[in-house]
């Protein structure tokens, strides 16, 4: 009897510990997401300029965006966290300080990310957008309650439409085997199916964006890292920026002087001069910012100026070559028959602390983490570098609530491709629902994406 009581107490304490660790993990991610949203959103005066009702709507929508962004960051960190946990348990199997780290904790984290991803992409972000655009039901008293009722009504209609389309698509793919019993299998059937469709769409985005992102990363890194003097003369650019800034100041002073002394000037000319003065002030701010950045770069040490850029480019090129070699190795194993594609729809649970995920041990696992984060960064950078989607890129202190909602949805869709990426790399943890149906597509798309990225590098 005492043994049964001790076992129940141990299970209870383990459950409480997992809940606390998961809550702390999501709290850290939420704080980081809130910092990012606060950096890119417009100033508080923009949201509070109308009335308290609009301020509450914007605040609630931003809270939903922060939660969705935190879920996206958590999905991007699932694979690295799983790999690190496995290697820590292998290095310290009997340590007292890592007893809380077990397979149940990681499986629960994967399942919670899967749950919150569904909630964010299907409930929170659509509701936040509709709540922001709502004005209240016609004929009712204007207010926050009326806007909430309108949002709930429109959201219910859209959800019913999406539910019907999903049922029809599922019936077509199941060759007419869908019955009335499966009509109400919302949580067990349709949400995983929709999430799998989003995963497939995310993999297609990875296919399109990753090669562009790999090529774009070299340009972005070249702008961030100080180039050697034989590639870029910073002193020359600094002098040009100073002369341009002085020229703009002189022109702005002339225009403002004309507006002050010529009171008899026609109204149309005054309006044109005022627009020109406003454009000159904006250009003057941009040139001043560039001049200050160039002045800071001039203070860099010779070691940083001469070695930073070549080393950074060498690291990027090495990561690309390693990715290509991994794809070739995987393709050869599939062709020879050493490794086969997973054909079972059931997901095998991975147990931590049994064996290393890489043949190279800690070094190989660290390299896999770097490659996963590199692939994720390249896909995000590549998406915002495409000609159509480059206008969605946010600038600090200038994003509206609608733009923030759209960017959070984009990051969440890219994160939804991570379960397919996990099965591709044979590092699946937790139940991913119907994502196993997309494994062959994921392997082909990711392999072709990395191969194409190398071709883009050498073609440029």
Secondary structure, DSSP 8 states (H G I E B T S, - for coil): -HHHHHHHHHHHHHHHHHHHHHHHHHHHHHHHHHHHHHHHB--HHHHTSS-HHHHHHHHHHHHHHHHHHHHHHHHHHHHHHHHHHHHHHHH-TT-GGGTT--HHHHHHHHHHHHHHHHHIIIIIHHHHHHHHH----TTS--SHHHHHHHHHHHHHHHHHHHHHHHHHHHHHHTTT---SGGGG-IIIIIHHHHHHHHHHHHHHHHHHHHHHHHHHHHHHHHHHS---TTT--HHHHHHHHHHHHHHHHHHHHHHHHHHHH-TTS-HHHHHHHHHHHHHHHHHHHHHHHHHHHHHHHHTS-HHHHHHHHHHHHHHHHHHHHHHHHHHHHHHHHHHHTSS-----SS-----TTSS-SSTTTHHHHHHHHHHHHHHHHHHHHHHTTSTTTGGG---TT-B-HHHHHHHHHHHHHHHHTHHHHHHHTT---S--GGGGGGHHHHHHHHHHHHHHHHHHHHH-
